Amino acid sequence: MLVSHILKLKADDGVVTIGPEASVADAASMLSERRIGSVVVSSDSKTALGILSERDIVREIGKRGASCLSETVDSMMTKKLVTCSKSDRADSILSTMTDGRFRHMPVIEDGEMVGLITLGDVVKARLSELAMEKDALEGMIMGH
C-alpha cells in the first residue's frame, strides 16, 4: 500500500501547523485541544521547518521544569525532519518510523506538505492489507 492510499483513508487530511515564534505553551494547548500527538512547525503552512511532539515537551519539562513552556516552538522542535512522499510504500514507512522511534511523518510533494501520516495510520493500513490478503488466500484454498 502506498502513502497516497493511506492519506485517502484518513478522515482528516489536513496538517495542523504552528508558527516557529509561538510559545511551547501555545503548542501544548493546541495538542491538548485537538487531541493530537504532534504539530508541524511552519511559517506558511506549506513548508515544514520542524515538528514538535507531546513527547518533546514532556521530556523538556522533565529536564528543565515548566519554565520551558515560555520558550518558542523553534527552540524545542525537531529540526531534522524525516519525511516521505505519496509514492512511498507503507512497509518502508513503518520500518523508518520504528527504527527512528517516532510516530508522525510529514508527506512532502514538490517541496510542499500535502499531509501527515502517523504510525497508527500505517499500522491500520497494513492490517487492512493483511486481512484482504488472508481473505484472498482463504478464497483460493476453498475454491471460491
ZADRENNU-390063 format. One record per atom (N, C-alpha, C): residue in one letter; y, x, z. Coordinates in steps of 0.1 Angstrom, whole numbers, plus 5000, padded with zeros to 4 digits. Atoms other than C-alpha are relative to their C-alpha. Example, Ala and Ser with C-alpha at 12.3 -4.5 7.8 and 13.67 -1.06 7.14 Angstrom:
<gudrens>
a498850095000/a495551235078/a501250095000/s498949915000/s498951375071/s501149925008/
</gudrens>
This chain:
<gudrens>
m498850085000/m500050005000/m501250095000/l498749935002/l503550124991/l501049955010/v498950044991/v506650125013/v500849884995/s499350115006/s508249884989/s499349875003/h500750134996/h505549624997/h500249975014/i499850034986/i505949675034/i501449945002/l498650054998/l509749615031/l500049854996/k500150145004/k508949285012/k499449915011/l500750084989/l506749175041/l500849985012/k499250014988/k509349225067/k500949875000/a499150124999/a511248915079/a501550034998/d498649955002/d514549115080/d500050134994/d500049875007/d515049385055/d501350085002/g498749934998/g518549485068/g499850125009/v500049894992/v519249815085/v501149995010/v499050004990/v521149805118/v500650145002/t499349874999/t523750085119/t501149995011/i498949984991/i526350215143/i500850124995/g499249885003/g529250455137/g499850115009/p500249884992/p528950805149/p501050025012/e499049994989/e532050775171/e499849895011/a500350104990/a530650475190/a499450075013/s500649944988/s529650535226/s498549975001/v501450014997/v526050575237/v499849865007/a500150134993/a526650275260/a500049884990/d500050105010/d527550065230/d498749994992/a501350005007/a524450175212/a498949945008/a501150054991/a522250095242/a500249845001/s499850145000/s523849745243/s499549934988/m500550055013/m523149695206/m498549995000/l501450005000/l519549795211/l499449895008/s500450104991/s519149565240/s500249864994/e499750135006/e520849265224/e499149964988/r500750035012/r518949295192/r498550025002/r501449984996/r515649385209/r499350094989/i500549915010/i515149685186/i499950145007/g500349874994/g514050045193/g500950114995/s499149895004/s516550245173/s501149944991/v498950045008/v519750235154/v500350124991/v499749895009/v520650435123/v501550025001/v498649964999/v523950625126/v500650024986/s499450005013/s526150575096/s501549965000/s498650035001/s529850575087/s500349884991/d499750105011/d529450345057/d498849904998/s501250095001/s526150155063/s499150034988/k500849965011/k524650335033/k499450135001/t500549874998/t524350695042/t499650035015/a500549984986/a522150785072/a500450145004/l499649884994/l523751055093/l499050055011/g501049974989/g521151035121/g499449875005/i500750114994/i519150805142/i500050025015/l500050004986/l519350715179/l499049905005/s501050094995/s516450565197/s500149975015/e500050034986/e515950405231/e499450125008/r500649884993/r513750705240/r501050115001/d498949895000/d516650945231/d500949975012/i499050044990/i518950755255/i499350025014/v500650004987/v516450725284/v499750155003/r500249864998/r515551095280/r501250075006/e498849934995/e519151205284/e500549945013/i499650064987/i519850965313/i499150075011/g500949934991/g516851125330/g500450145003/k499649864999/k518151475324/k501350015007/r498649984996/r521851425330/r500649895008/g499550124993/g522351085346/g500849914991/a499450105007/a524250785335/a501350044993/s498749965006/s527450975326/s499950034985/c500249985014/c525951055292/c500249874992/l499750135007/l526450685283/l501449994994/s498650005005/s530150755278/s500250104988/e499949915012/e529451025251/e499949924987/t500150075013/t529550945214/t498650014995/v501350015006/v526450855195/v499650134992/d500349885008/d526751165172/d499650125009/s500449884991/s526351395202/s498649995005/m501450024995/m522951245211/m499049974989/m500950055010/m521551125178/m499150124995/t500949905007/t518651305160/t500650024986/k499249975012/k520451475131/k499050034988/k501049965011/k517351605112/k499149884998/l500750125003/l516151275097/l498850034991/v501150015009/v512751225082/v500049864994/t499950125008/t512950965055/t498949984990/c501050035010/c510850805029/c500649934988/s499550085011/s511250624996/s499049884998/k500850125003/k509950294983/k498650034994/s501249975007/s507250464963/s499050085009/d500949934991/d505650644993/d498949915004/r501150084996/r502250535004/r500049985016/a500150044986/a501650365038/a499250105008/d500849914992/d498950605049/d500750145002/s499249884999/s501150905042/s501149995011/i499050034990/i503950745063/i499550005014/l500750014987/l501550665091/l499750145005/s500249864996/s500551035092/s501250075004/t498749944997/t504151155091/t500549965014/m499550064987/m505150925120/m499250055011/t500949964989/t502151005141/t500150155003/d499849854998/d502451385136/d501450035006/g498649974995/g506251375142/g500349935013/r499850074988/r505851145172/r501349925000/f498850095000/f508550895161/f499549874994/r500450135004/r508450525153/r500949934990/h499050065009/h511350455129/h500350104989/m499749925011/m511950585094/m500949934990/p499250065010/p514850505071/p499450024986/v500550005013/v513950425035/v501250034991/i498849965008/i516250605010/i499650004985/e500150005014/e516650544973/e501350044994/d498749955006/d519250724952/d501150035010/g499149964990/g520850864983/g500549895010/e499650114991/e521350525000/e498949945007/m501050074992/m519550345027/m499749864994/v500450135005/v517550045015/v499249925009/g500850074990/g515549965046/g499750105011/l500549924989/l513950095077/l498649945003/i501450044996/i510250085085/i499750065013/t500549964987/t508650105119/t498550044999/l501449984998/l505350235130/l499249875000/g500650135000/g504449875137/g499949944987/d500050065014/d505349765102/d498850074992/v501049935008/v503050035087/v498649975005/v501350034994/v500149965111/v499649854996/k500250145004/k500449585104/k499550004985/a500350005014/a500349655066/a498650064998/r501349935002/r497349895069/r498949915005/l501050104995/l495449635090/l499749894990/s500150105010/s496149375064/s499250054988/e500649945012/e495049605036/e498550025003/l501449984996/l491849695055/l499249875001/a500650135000/a491049325061/a499749954986/m500350045014/m491349255024/m498950084994/e501149925006/e489049545015/e498749965006/k501250054993/k486549425041/k499549874994/d500450135006/d486549075027/d499550024986/a500549985014/a486149204991/a498650075001/l501349944999/l483249425002/l498949905004/e501050104996/e481549135020/e499749904989/g500250095011/g482048914990/g499150074989/m500949945009/m480349174968/m498650015005/i501449994994/i477449214992/i499349864999/m500550145000/m477048834994/m499849944986/g500150045013/g477248804957/g501049894995/h499050095004/h480448604955/h501050054990/
</gudrens>
